[in-house]
Amino acid sequence: MINSLFSGKSGINANAAAMGIVGSNIANVNTVGFKAGSASFANILGESLSEGGVEIWGMNESWSQGSLQQTGKATDLAVSGKGLFMVADTNGELFYTRAG
């Protein structure tokens, strides 16, 4: 009985984490350069066959190409295909971005 409760609890926890990822995708739908994520799940086995459950295996970001927009400004840039812009802050620390 306890093992079945563990299995149900692990499913609820994994689903809650996945809903957090979906919420982040929705909240950032208009954020320039934001890459949407998706959750990967994995079955887990306990020490006996009666134990088990599910957990978040990882989060995958989508690196699919978005649409490019003409701005008419010579200083605006975009990345087409794979790649990132390398930018530096005022202290010279380097960062990578796709937001041009």
GIBELSUL-V316737 format. One line per field, one symbol per residue. phi: phi as a letter, one per 40 degrees, with the letter a starting at -180 (. if undefined). burial: + if it has 24 or more other ideal C-beta (glycine too) atoms within 12 Angstrom, else -. A space follows every 50 residues. Layout:
phi=???
burial=???
//
This chain:
phi=.ccccccccccccccccccccccccccbdbccgcbcbacbbacbbccbcc ciiaaccibbccbcccccbcbgbcccbabbgcibcbbbcccgccbbabcc
burial=------+--+---+--++--+-------------+-+-+----------- --++++-----------------------------------------+--
//
